[in-house]
Amino acid sequence: MKNTATLLITCPDTKGIVAAIADFLLQHNANILHADQHQDAENNLFLMRVEWDLTGFNLDEASFNHAFSEVANKFSMQWQLKLSQHKTRVAIKRVLPSWYRNMTIA
């Protein structure tokens, strides 16, 4: 598994958002692996998900938060950074249907 970062962004739709994000990542030596964007014209909303390889990327998580805040503030972004190395812990609970739990074996 590659060591990657994923940035999730929501903000008012305006020109220059994609360029600003791509330029920011380029300035910090990012190699973009995936980028998806969506515009909701009815709500004037822009949504984006961009994932990049962290190999050679020259910002750690704390530095990223500080450096990206300038771009985020310019576009009134709400954003979240997720790192592939930070695994989300998940618990799975198996729930059997009542008819199965109440079965008797003769």
C-alpha distances in whole Angstrom, upper triangle without the diagonal:
4,7,9,12,14,18,20,24,27,30,34,33,35,34,32,29,27,28,28,24,23,26,25,21,22,25,22,20,17,16,16,13,15,18,21,24,27,31,33,36,38,37,36,33,29,26,23,19,17,14,13,11,12,12,16,17,20,20,19,19,23,24,22,24,27,27,25,28,31,29,29,32,34,32,33,29,28,24,21,18,15,12,9,9,13,12,15,17,19,22,23,27,28,32,34,37,40,42,39,40,44,44,46,46,49
4,6,10,12,16,18,22,25,28,32,31,32,32,29,26,24,25,25,21,20,22,21,17,19,21,18,16,13,12,12,10,13,16,19,22,25,29,32,35,37,35,34,31,28,24,21,17,15,11,10,7,8,9,13,13,16,17,16,17,20,21,19,21,24,23,22,26,28,26,26,30,31,30,31,27,26,22,19,16,13,11,8,9,12,13,16,19,21,24,25,29,31,34,37,39,43,44,42,43,46,47,49,49,53
4,7,10,14,17,20,24,27,30,30,31,31,28,25,23,24,23,20,19,21,19,16,17,19,16,14,12,12,12,11,14,16,19,22,25,29,31,34,36,35,33,30,27,23,20,17,14,10,9,6,6,7,11,11,14,14,13,13,17,17,16,18,21,20,20,23,25,24,24,27,28,28,28,25,24,20,17,13,11,8,6,6,10,12,15,18,20,24,25,29,31,35,37,40,43,45,43,43,47,48,50,51,54
4,7,10,13,16,20,23,26,26,27,27,24,21,19,20,20,16,16,18,16,13,15,17,14,13,10,10,9,9,11,13,16,18,22,25,27,31,33,31,30,26,23,20,16,13,10,7,6,5,5,8,11,10,13,13,12,12,16,16,14,16,19,18,17,20,22,20,20,24,25,24,25,21,20,17,14,11,9,6,5,8,10,12,14,18,20,24,25,29,31,34,37,40,43,45,43,43,47,48,51,51,55
4,7,10,13,17,20,23,23,24,24,22,19,17,18,17,14,14,16,14,11,14,16,13,13,10,10,10,10,11,12,14,16,19,22,25,28,30,28,27,23,20,17,14,10,8,6,6,7,7,10,12,10,12,11,11,10,13,14,11,13,16,15,13,16,19,17,17,20,22,21,21,18,17,13,10,7,6,4,6,9,10,12,14,18,20,24,26,29,32,34,37,40,43,45,43,44,47,48,51,52,55
4,7,10,13,16,20,20,22,22,20,16,15,17,16,12,13,16,14,12,15,17,15,15,11,12,10,10,9,9,11,13,16,19,21,24,26,24,23,20,17,13,10,7,6,4,7,9,10,14,15,13,15,14,13,12,15,15,12,13,16,16,13,16,18,16,15,19,20,19,19,15,14,10,8,6,5,6,8,11,11,13,14,18,19,23,25,28,31,33,36,38,41,43,42,42,46,47,50,51,55
4,6,10,13,16,17,18,19,17,13,12,15,13,10,12,14,12,11,14,16,14,15,12,13,11,12,11,9,11,12,14,16,19,22,24,21,20,17,14,11,8,6,5,6,9,12,12,16,17,14,16,14,14,12,14,14,11,11,14,14,11,13,15,13,11,15,16,15,15,11,10,7,6,5,6,9,11,14,14,15,16,20,21,25,27,30,32,34,38,39,42,45,44,44,47,49,52,53,57
4,7,10,14,15,17,18,17,13,12,15,14,11,13,16,15,14,17,19,18,19,16,16,14,14,12,10,10,10,12,14,16,19,20,18,17,13,11,8,6,5,7,9,12,15,16,20,21,18,20,17,17,15,17,17,14,13,16,16,13,14,16,14,11,15,16,14,14,10,8,5,5,7,8,11,13,17,16,17,16,20,21,24,26,29,31,33,36,37,40,43,42,42,46,47,50,52,55
4,7,10,11,13,15,14,10,11,14,12,10,13,15,14,14,17,19,18,20,17,18,15,16,14,11,10,9,10,12,13,16,18,15,14,10,8,6,5,6,9,12,14,18,19,22,23,19,21,19,19,16,18,18,14,13,16,15,12,12,14,11,9,12,13,10,10,6,6,4,7,9,11,15,17,20,19,20,20,23,24,27,29,32,34,35,39,40,43,45,45,45,48,50,53,54,58
4,7,9,12,14,14,11,12,15,14,12,15,18,17,17,21,22,22,23,21,22,19,20,17,14,12,10,10,10,11,13,15,12,11,7,6,5,7,9,12,15,18,22,22,26,27,23,24,22,22,19,21,21,17,16,18,18,14,14,15,13,10,12,13,10,9,6,5,6,9,12,15,18,20,23,22,23,22,25,26,29,30,32,35,36,39,40,42,45,45,45,48,50,53,55,59
4,6,9,12,12,9,12,14,13,13,16,18,17,18,21,22,22,24,22,23,21,22,19,16,14,12,11,10,10,12,14,10,9,6,5,7,9,12,14,18,20,24,25,28,28,25,26,23,24,21,22,22,19,17,18,18,14,13,14,12,9,10,10,7,6,5,6,9,12,15,18,21,24,27,25,26,25,29,29,32,34,36,38,39,42,43,46,48,48,48,51,53,57,58,62
4,6,10,12,10,13,15,14,15,18,19,19,21,23,24,25,27,25,26,23,25,22,18,16,13,12,9,9,10,11,8,6,5,6,9,12,15,17,21,23,27,28,31,31,28,28,26,27,25,25,25,22,20,21,21,17,16,16,13,11,12,11,7,7,8,10,12,16,19,22,25,27,30,29,30,29,32,33,36,37,39,41,42,45,45,48,50,50,51,54,56,59,61,64
4,7,9,8,10,13,13,14,16,18,18,20,22,23,25,26,24,25,22,23,20,17,15,11,10,7,8,8,11,9,5,5,5,8,11,15,17,20,23,26,28,31,31,28,29,27,28,26,27,26,23,22,23,22,18,18,17,14,13,14,12,9,10,10,12,14,18,20,23,26,28,31,30,31,30,34,34,37,38,40,42,43,46,46,49,51,51,52,55,57,60,62,65
4,7,7,10,11,11,13,15,16,17,19,21,22,24,25,24,24,22,24,21,18,16,13,12,10,11,11,13,12,8,9,8,11,13,16,18,21,23,27,28,31,30,27,28,27,28,27,27,26,23,22,23,21,18,17,16,13,13,13,11,8,10,11,14,16,19,21,24,27,29,32,32,33,33,36,37,40,41,44,46,47,49,50,53,55,55,56,58,60,64,65,69
4,6,8,9,10,12,13,14,16,18,19,20,22,24,22,23,20,23,21,17,16,13,13,11,14,13,16,16,12,12,10,13,14,17,17,21,22,26,27,30,29,26,27,26,28,27,28,26,23,23,23,21,18,18,16,13,14,15,12,10,13,13,17,18,21,22,25,28,30,33,33,34,34,38,39,42,43,46,48,49,51,52,55,57,57,58,61,62,66,67,71
4,6,5,6,9,10,10,12,14,15,16,18,20,19,20,18,20,19,15,15,13,14,13,16,16,19,18,15,14,11,13,13,16,15,19,20,23,24,26,26,23,23,23,25,24,25,23,20,20,21,18,15,16,14,11,12,13,10,9,13,13,16,16,19,20,23,25,27,30,30,32,33,36,37,41,42,45,47,49,51,52,55,57,57,58,61,62,66,67,71
4,5,5,6,9,10,11,12,14,15,17,19,17,18,16,18,16,13,13,10,12,11,14,15,18,17,13,12,9,10,9,12,12,16,17,21,22,24,24,21,22,20,22,21,22,21,17,17,18,16,13,14,12,9,9,12,9,7,10,10,13,13,16,17,20,22,24,27,27,29,29,32,34,37,38,41,43,45,48,49,52,54,54,54,57,59,62,63,67
4,5,5,6,8,10,11,12,14,16,17,15,15,12,15,13,10,10,9,11,12,15,16,20,18,15,13,10,10,8,11,10,13,14,18,19,22,22,19,20,20,22,21,22,21,17,18,19,17,14,15,15,11,12,15,13,11,14,12,15,14,16,16,19,20,22,25,26,27,28,32,33,36,37,40,42,44,47,48,51,53,53,53,57,58,61,62,66
4,6,5,6,8,10,10,12,14,15,14,15,13,16,15,12,13,12,15,15,18,19,23,22,18,17,13,14,12,14,12,15,15,18,20,22,21,18,19,19,22,22,23,21,18,19,19,16,14,16,14,11,13,15,13,12,15,14,17,16,18,18,21,22,24,27,28,30,30,34,36,39,40,44,46,47,50,51,55,57,56,57,60,61,65,66,69
4,6,5,6,9,10,10,13,14,14,15,14,17,16,13,15,14,16,16,19,20,23,22,18,17,14,14,12,14,13,15,15,18,19,21,20,17,18,17,19,19,20,18,15,16,16,13,10,12,10,7,10,12,10,9,13,12,15,14,16,16,19,21,23,26,26,28,29,33,35,38,40,43,45,47,50,51,54,57,56,56,60,61,64,66,69
4,5,5,6,9,10,11,13,11,12,11,14,13,11,12,12,15,16,19,20,23,21,19,16,13,12,10,11,9,11,12,15,16,18,17,14,15,15,17,16,18,16,12,13,15,12,9,11,11,7,9,12,11,10,13,11,13,12,13,13,16,17,20,22,23,25,26,29,31,35,36,39,42,44,47,48,51,54,53,53,57,58,61,62,66
4,5,5,6,9,10,11,9,10,8,12,11,10,12,12,16,17,21,22,25,24,21,19,15,14,12,12,9,11,10,13,15,17,16,13,15,15,18,18,19,17,14,16,17,14,12,15,14,11,13,16,15,14,17,15,17,15,16,15,17,18,20,22,23,26,27,31,32,36,37,41,43,45,48,49,53,55,54,54,58,59,62,63,66
4,5,5,6,9,10,10,11,11,15,15,13,16,16,19,20,23,24,28,26,23,21,18,17,15,15,13,14,13,15,16,17,16,13,14,14,18,18,19,17,14,16,16,13,11,14,13,10,13,16,14,14,17,16,18,17,18,17,19,20,22,24,25,28,29,33,35,39,40,44,46,48,51,53,56,58,57,58,61,62,65,66,70
4,5,5,7,9,9,11,11,15,15,14,17,17,20,21,24,25,28,26,23,21,18,17,15,15,12,13,12,14,14,16,14,11,12,11,14,15,16,13,10,12,12,9,8,11,10,8,11,13,13,13,16,14,16,14,16,14,17,17,20,22,23,26,27,31,33,36,38,42,44,47,50,51,54,57,56,56,59,61,64,65,69
4,5,5,6,5,8,8,12,13,12,15,16,19,21,24,26,29,27,25,22,19,17,14,13,10,10,9,11,11,13,11,8,10,10,13,13,15,13,10,13,14,11,9,13,13,11,13,16,16,16,18,16,17,15,15,13,15,15,17,19,20,23,25,28,30,34,36,40,42,44,47,49,52,55,53,54,57,59,61,62,66
4,5,5,5,7,9,12,14,14,17,18,21,23,27,28,31,30,27,25,21,20,17,16,13,13,10,12,12,13,11,9,10,12,15,16,18,15,13,16,17,13,12,16,15,13,16,19,18,18,21,19,21,18,19,17,18,18,20,22,23,26,28,31,34,37,39,43,45,48,50,52,56,58,56,57,60,61,64,65,69
4,6,8,11,12,16,17,17,20,21,24,25,29,30,33,31,28,26,23,22,19,19,15,15,13,14,13,14,12,9,9,10,14,16,17,14,12,15,15,11,11,15,14,13,16,18,17,18,21,19,21,19,20,17,20,19,21,23,24,27,29,33,35,39,41,45,47,50,53,55,58,60,59,59,62,64,67,67,71
4,6,9,11,15,17,17,20,21,24,26,29,31,34,32,29,27,23,22,19,18,15,14,11,12,10,11,9,6,5,7,11,13,14,11,9,13,13,10,11,14,14,13,16,18,18,19,21,20,21,18,18,15,17,16,18,19,21,24,26,30,32,36,38,42,44,47,50,52,55,58,56,56,60,61,64,65,68
4,7,10,13,15,16,20,21,25,27,30,32,35,34,31,28,25,23,20,18,15,13,10,10,9,9,6,5,6,9,12,15,17,14,12,16,17,14,14,18,18,17,19,22,22,22,24,22,23,20,20,17,18,16,18,19,21,24,26,30,32,36,38,42,44,47,50,52,55,58,56,56,60,61,64,64,68
4,6,9,12,13,16,18,22,24,27,30,33,31,29,26,22,20,17,15,11,9,6,6,7,8,7,5,8,10,12,14,16,14,12,15,17,14,13,17,18,16,18,21,21,21,23,20,21,18,17,14,15,14,15,17,19,21,24,27,29,33,35,39,41,44,46,49,52,54,52,53,56,57,60,61,64
4,6,9,11,15,17,21,24,27,30,33,31,29,26,22,20,17,14,11,9,5,5,8,8,9,8,11,13,15,16,19,18,15,18,20,17,16,20,21,18,20,23,23,23,25,22,23,19,19,16,16,15,15,17,19,21,24,27,29,33,34,38,40,43,46,48,51,53,51,52,55,56,59,59,63
4,6,7,11,14,17,20,24,26,29,28,26,23,19,17,13,11,7,6,4,7,9,11,12,11,14,15,16,17,20,19,16,18,20,18,16,19,20,17,18,22,22,21,23,20,20,17,17,14,14,14,14,17,19,21,23,26,28,31,33,36,38,41,43,45,48,50,49,50,53,54,57,57,61
4,7,10,14,17,21,24,27,29,28,27,24,20,17,14,11,8,6,5,7,10,12,14,13,17,17,18,18,22,21,18,20,23,21,19,22,23,20,21,25,25,23,25,22,22,19,17,15,14,14,13,16,18,19,21,25,26,29,30,34,35,38,41,42,46,47,46,47,50,51,54,54,58
4,7,10,14,17,20,23,26,25,24,20,17,14,11,8,6,5,7,10,13,15,17,16,19,19,20,19,23,22,19,20,23,21,19,22,23,20,20,23,23,21,23,20,20,17,16,14,14,14,14,17,19,19,21,24,25,28,29,32,34,36,39,40,44,45,44,45,49,49,52,53,56
4,7,10,14,17,20,22,22,20,17,13,11,7,6,4,6,9,12,15,17,19,17,20,19,21,20,23,22,18,19,22,20,17,20,21,17,17,21,20,18,20,17,17,15,15,14,14,15,16,19,20,21,22,25,26,30,30,34,35,37,40,41,44,46,45,46,50,50,54,54,58
4,7,11,14,16,19,18,17,14,11,8,6,5,6,9,12,16,18,21,22,20,23,22,23,22,24,24,20,21,24,22,19,21,22,18,18,21,21,18,19,16,16,14,15,15,15,17,18,21,22,22,22,26,26,29,30,33,34,36,38,39,43,44,44,45,48,49,52,53,57
4,7,10,13,16,15,14,11,7,6,4,6,8,12,15,18,21,24,25,22,25,24,25,23,25,25,21,21,23,22,18,20,20,17,16,19,18,15,16,14,15,14,15,16,17,19,20,24,24,24,24,27,28,31,31,34,36,37,40,40,44,45,45,46,49,50,54,55,58
4,7,10,12,12,11,8,6,5,6,9,12,15,18,22,24,27,28,26,28,27,28,26,28,27,24,23,26,24,21,22,22,19,17,20,19,16,17,14,15,15,16,18,19,22,23,27,26,26,26,29,29,32,32,34,36,37,39,40,43,45,44,45,48,50,53,55,58
4,6,9,9,7,6,5,6,9,12,15,18,21,25,27,30,31,28,30,29,30,28,29,29,25,24,26,25,21,22,22,19,17,19,18,14,15,14,15,16,18,20,22,25,26,30,29,29,28,32,31,34,35,37,38,39,42,42,45,47,47,48,50,52,56,57,60
4,6,6,6,5,6,8,11,15,18,21,24,28,30,33,34,31,33,31,32,30,31,31,27,26,28,27,24,23,24,21,19,20,20,16,16,15,16,17,19,22,24,27,28,32,31,31,29,32,32,34,34,36,38,38,41,41,43,45,46,47,49,51,54,56,60
4,5,5,7,8,11,14,18,21,24,27,31,33,36,36,34,35,34,35,32,33,33,30,29,30,29,25,25,25,22,20,21,20,16,17,17,18,20,22,25,27,30,32,35,34,34,33,36,35,38,38,40,41,42,44,44,46,48,49,50,52,54,58,59,63
4,6,8,11,13,17,20,23,27,30,34,35,39,39,36,38,36,37,34,35,35,32,30,32,31,28,27,27,24,22,23,22,18,18,18,19,21,24,27,28,32,33,37,35,35,34,36,36,38,38,39,41,41,43,43,45,47,48,49,51,53,56,58,62
4,5,9,11,15,18,22,25,28,32,33,37,37,34,35,33,34,31,32,32,29,27,29,28,25,24,24,22,19,20,19,16,15,15,15,18,21,24,26,29,31,34,33,33,31,34,33,36,36,38,39,39,42,42,44,46,47,48,50,52,56,58,61
4,7,10,14,17,20,24,27,30,32,35,35,32,33,31,32,30,30,30,27,25,27,26,22,22,21,19,17,17,16,13,13,13,14,17,20,23,25,29,30,34,32,33,32,35,35,37,38,40,42,42,44,44,47,49,50,50,53,55,58,60,64
4,7,10,14,17,20,23,27,28,32,32,29,30,28,29,26,27,27,24,22,24,23,20,19,20,17,15,16,15,11,11,10,11,13,16,19,21,25,27,30,29,29,28,31,31,34,34,36,38,39,42,42,44,47,47,48,50,52,56,58,61
4,7,10,13,17,20,23,25,28,29,26,27,25,26,24,25,25,21,20,22,21,17,17,18,15,13,15,14,10,11,9,11,12,14,17,19,22,24,27,26,27,26,30,30,33,34,36,38,39,42,42,45,47,47,48,51,52,56,57,61
4,7,10,14,17,21,22,25,26,23,25,23,24,22,23,23,20,19,21,20,17,17,18,15,13,15,16,12,12,10,10,10,12,14,16,19,20,24,23,24,23,26,26,29,30,33,35,36,38,39,42,44,44,45,48,49,53,54,58
4,6,10,13,17,19,22,23,20,22,20,21,19,21,21,17,17,20,19,15,16,17,14,13,16,16,13,14,11,11,9,11,12,13,16,18,21,21,22,21,25,25,29,29,32,34,36,39,40,43,45,44,45,48,50,53,54,58
4,7,10,14,16,19,20,18,20,19,19,17,20,20,16,16,19,18,15,17,18,15,14,18,18,15,16,13,12,10,10,10,11,13,14,18,18,18,18,22,22,26,27,30,32,34,37,38,41,43,42,43,46,48,51,52,56
4,7,10,12,16,17,14,17,16,17,16,18,18,14,15,18,17,14,16,18,15,14,18,18,16,17,14,14,11,11,10,10,12,13,16,17,18,19,23,24,27,29,32,34,36,39,40,44,46,45,45,49,50,53,54,57
4,7,9,12,14,12,15,15,15,14,18,17,14,16,19,17,15,18,20,17,17,20,21,19,21,17,17,13,12,10,9,9,10,13,14,16,17,21,22,26,27,31,33,35,38,40,43,45,44,44,48,49,52,52,56
4,6,9,11,9,12,12,13,13,17,16,13,16,18,16,15,18,20,17,18,21,22,21,22,19,19,15,14,11,11,10,10,13,15,17,19,22,24,28,29,33,35,38,41,43,46,48,46,47,51,51,54,55,58
4,6,8,8,11,12,13,14,17,17,14,17,20,18,17,20,22,20,21,24,25,24,26,22,22,18,17,13,12,10,10,12,14,16,19,22,24,28,30,33,36,38,41,43,47,49,47,47,51,52,54,55,58
4,6,5,8,9,9,11,14,14,12,15,17,16,16,19,21,20,20,24,25,24,25,22,22,18,16,13,12,9,10,10,13,16,19,22,24,28,30,34,36,39,42,45,48,50,48,48,52,53,55,56,59
4,6,9,11,11,14,17,16,15,18,20,18,18,22,23,22,23,27,27,27,29,26,26,22,20,16,15,12,12,13,16,18,21,24,27,31,33,36,39,42,45,47,50,52,50,51,54,55,57,58,61
4,6,9,11,14,16,15,14,18,19,17,17,21,22,21,23,26,26,27,28,26,26,23,21,17,17,15,15,16,18,21,24,27,30,34,36,40,42,45,48,50,54,56,54,54,58,59,61,61,65
4,6,8,11,13,11,10,14,15,13,14,17,18,18,19,22,23,23,25,22,22,19,18,14,15,13,14,14,17,20,23,26,29,32,35,38,41,44,47,49,52,54,53,53,57,57,60,61,64
4,7,10,12,9,9,13,13,11,13,16,17,17,19,21,22,23,25,22,23,20,19,15,16,14,16,16,18,22,24,27,30,34,37,40,43,46,49,51,55,57,55,55,59,60,62,63,67
4,7,8,5,5,9,10,9,10,13,15,15,16,19,20,21,22,20,20,17,16,12,14,12,15,15,16,20,22,25,28,32,35,38,41,44,47,49,52,55,53,53,57,58,61,61,65
4,6,5,6,9,10,10,12,14,16,17,17,20,22,22,23,20,20,17,15,11,12,10,13,13,13,17,19,22,26,29,32,35,38,41,45,47,50,52,51,50,54,55,58,59,62
4,6,5,6,9,10,10,12,15,16,15,18,20,21,20,18,17,13,11,8,9,9,12,12,11,15,17,20,23,26,29,33,36,38,42,44,47,50,48,48,51,53,55,56,60
4,5,5,7,9,10,11,14,15,15,17,19,20,20,18,17,14,13,11,12,12,16,15,14,18,19,22,25,29,32,35,38,41,44,46,49,52,51,50,53,55,58,59,63
4,5,5,6,8,10,12,14,14,16,18,19,19,18,18,15,14,12,14,14,17,17,17,20,22,25,28,32,35,38,41,44,47,49,52,55,53,53,56,58,61,62,66
4,5,5,6,8,11,11,11,14,16,17,17,15,15,12,11,9,12,12,15,16,16,19,20,24,27,30,33,36,39,42,45,47,50,53,51,51,55,56,59,60,64
4,6,5,6,9,10,10,12,14,15,15,13,12,10,9,8,12,13,16,17,16,19,20,23,26,29,32,35,38,41,44,46,49,52,50,50,53,55,58,59,63
4,6,5,8,10,10,11,14,15,15,14,14,13,13,12,15,16,20,20,19,23,24,27,30,33,36,39,42,44,48,50,52,55,54,54,57,59,62,63,67
4,6,6,8,9,11,12,14,15,14,15,13,14,13,16,17,20,21,21,24,25,28,31,35,37,41,44,46,49,51,54,57,56,55,59,60,63,64,68
4,5,5,6,9,10,11,12,10,11,10,11,10,14,15,19,20,20,23,23,27,29,33,35,38,41,43,47,48,51,54,53,53,56,58,61,62,66
4,5,5,6,8,10,10,9,10,10,11,12,16,17,21,22,21,24,25,28,30,34,36,39,42,44,47,49,51,54,54,53,57,58,62,63,67
4,5,5,6,9,10,10,12,12,15,15,19,20,24,25,25,28,28,32,34,37,40,43,46,47,51,52,55,58,57,57,60,62,65,66,70
4,6,5,7,9,8,11,11,13,14,18,19,23,25,24,27,27,31,33,36,38,41,44,46,49,50,53,56,55,55,59,60,63,65,69
4,6,5,6,5,7,8,11,12,16,18,22,24,23,25,25,28,30,34,36,39,41,43,46,47,50,53,52,52,55,57,61,62,66
4,5,5,6,9,10,14,15,19,22,25,27,26,28,28,31,33,36,38,41,44,45,49,50,52,55,55,55,58,60,63,65,68
4,6,8,11,13,16,18,21,24,27,29,28,31,30,34,36,39,41,44,46,48,51,52,55,57,57,57,60,62,65,67,71
4,5,9,11,15,17,20,23,26,28,27,29,29,32,34,37,39,41,44,45,48,49,52,54,54,54,57,59,63,64,68
4,7,10,13,16,19,23,26,28,26,28,28,31,32,35,37,39,42,43,46,47,50,52,52,52,55,57,61,62,66
4,6,10,12,16,19,22,24,23,25,24,27,29,32,34,36,39,40,43,44,47,49,49,49,52,54,58,59,63
4,7,11,14,17,20,22,21,22,21,24,25,28,30,33,35,37,40,41,43,46,46,46,49,51,54,56,60
4,7,10,13,16,19,17,19,18,21,23,26,28,31,34,35,39,40,43,45,45,45,48,50,53,54,58
4,7,10,13,15,13,15,14,18,20,23,25,28,31,33,36,38,40,43,42,42,46,47,50,52,56
4,7,10,12,11,13,13,17,19,23,25,28,31,33,37,39,41,44,43,43,46,48,51,52,56
4,7,9,8,9,10,14,16,20,22,25,28,31,34,36,39,41,40,40,44,45,48,49,53
4,5,6,8,10,14,16,20,22,26,29,31,35,37,40,43,41,41,44,46,48,49,53
4,5,7,9,13,15,19,21,24,27,30,33,35,38,41,39,39,43,44,46,47,50
4,6,9,12,15,18,21,25,27,30,34,36,39,42,40,39,43,44,46,47,51
4,7,9,13,16,19,22,25,28,32,34,37,40,38,37,41,42,45,45,49
4,6,9,13,15,19,22,25,28,31,34,36,34,34,37,39,41,42,45
4,6,10,13,16,19,22,25,28,31,33,32,31,35,36,39,40,44
4,7,10,13,17,19,23,26,28,31,29,28,32,33,36,37,41
4,7,10,13,16,19,22,25,27,26,25,29,30,33,34,37
4,7,10,13,16,19,22,24,22,21,25,27,29,30,34
4,6,10,13,16,19,21,19,18,22,23,26,27,31
4,6,10,13,15,18,16,15,19,20,23,24,28
4,6,10,12,15,13,12,16,17,20,21,25
4,7,9,12,10,9,13,15,18,20,23
4,6,8,6,6,10,11,14,16,20
4,6,5,6,9,10,14,16,20
4,5,5,6,9,12,15,18
4,6,5,6,10,13,16
4,5,5,9,11,14
4,6,9,11,15
4,6,10,13
4,7,10
4,6
4
